[in-house]
Amino acid sequence: MSLLYKDPSMSHDEATKLLASGVDTHITAALVSIGLNEADSTWAQSTCLKYLASESESVAASAITALGHLARRHSALNKQTVFLALENVKGKFPSLEGVVEDTLDDIEAFT
């Protein structure tokens, strides 16, 4: 098996276009880039919270992970709102509990 590395960096405009596409793989790529690269932390957090409510488990997982990256990079999140949203997603997708716990660890460590 060979692995292919793809740089997750993209511009804000490109991420916005991928989010609007409605295609799960495009949305997950945009969320990863937002978590790792977006300079506007308020917009990034709001966008991630929006996608936590997705019916797609992979999209929700990417939004969770992106929130952890935002905590690490920006050292700030609206904890009350994020904690509630993470609890809700755990109820919707119990299989994502580990991803949620990793993100909660990042939030605790970096904010």
DAURWO-V48475 format. One record per residue. N is the residue number from 1. PSI is psi as a letter, one per 20 degrees, with the letter a starting at -180 (* if undefined). Layout:
# DAURWO-V48475
n=N psi=PSI
n=N psi=PSI
This chain:
# DAURWO-V48475
n=1 psi=p
n=2 psi=q
n=3 psi=q
n=4 psi=p
n=5 psi=p
n=6 psi=p
n=7 psi=p
n=8 psi=j
n=9 psi=p
n=10 psi=r
n=11 psi=r
n=12 psi=g
n=13 psi=g
n=14 psi=g
n=15 psi=g
n=16 psi=g
n=17 psi=g
n=18 psi=h
n=19 psi=g
n=20 psi=i
n=21 psi=h
n=22 psi=j
n=23 psi=p
n=24 psi=g
n=25 psi=h
n=26 psi=g
n=27 psi=g
n=28 psi=h
n=29 psi=g
n=30 psi=g
n=31 psi=g
n=32 psi=g
n=33 psi=g
n=34 psi=g
n=35 psi=h
n=36 psi=h
n=37 psi=h
n=38 psi=p
n=39 psi=h
n=40 psi=n
n=41 psi=h
n=42 psi=g
n=43 psi=g
n=44 psi=g
n=45 psi=g
n=46 psi=g
n=47 psi=g
n=48 psi=g
n=49 psi=h
n=50 psi=g
n=51 psi=i
n=52 psi=h
n=53 psi=j
n=54 psi=q
n=55 psi=i
n=56 psi=p
n=57 psi=h
n=58 psi=h
n=59 psi=g
n=60 psi=g
n=61 psi=g
n=62 psi=h
n=63 psi=h
n=64 psi=g
n=65 psi=g
n=66 psi=h
n=67 psi=h
n=68 psi=g
n=69 psi=g
n=70 psi=g
n=71 psi=g
n=72 psi=g
n=73 psi=h
n=74 psi=i
n=75 psi=k
n=76 psi=p
n=77 psi=r
n=78 psi=n
n=79 psi=g
n=80 psi=g
n=81 psi=g
n=82 psi=g
n=83 psi=g
n=84 psi=g
n=85 psi=h
n=86 psi=h
n=87 psi=g
n=88 psi=g
n=89 psi=h
n=90 psi=h
n=91 psi=h
n=92 psi=g
n=93 psi=n
n=94 psi=h
n=95 psi=i
n=96 psi=j
n=97 psi=g
n=98 psi=g
n=99 psi=g
n=100 psi=g
n=101 psi=g
n=102 psi=g
n=103 psi=h
n=104 psi=h
n=105 psi=g
n=106 psi=g
n=107 psi=g
n=108 psi=g
n=109 psi=h
n=110 psi=i
n=111 psi=*
